[in-house]
Amino acid sequence: QVRLQERGGGLVQAGGSLRLSCGAAGLPFRDADMAWYRQPPGKQRESVASIIAGGNAIYADSVKGRFAIVRDNFKNTLYLQMDSLKPEDTGVYYCAVLNTRPGPTWGQGTQVTVSS
């Protein structure tokens, strides 16, 4: 069983920073393709950033230059560093393992609220 637990969400003002973490257990973390998704209010879940097992990362256009996805293979933890936050970054952020079978594995999510 793969288990993910997100932490670090909260309320911040526009322009501020927040760091999310996702602890992973029950899988060979080094081989996991990981991602952060978010679901803004009234919208569908969208990809924010992904990082494959080899370390290459891809970002949504809306967060390029502001967010950084990082993995620590010694701590089995995925991070999302969020800087220059905007109100439109508000949403529930989910950690995911993309390459589990039969499908992706999701965490419970952590709320991020950015006030203006």
Helices and strands as residue ranges (DSSP letters): E 3-7, E 10-13, E 18-25, G 29-31, E 34-39, E 46-51, E 57-59, G 61-63, E 67-72, E 77-82, G 87-89, E 91-97, E 105-106, E 110-115
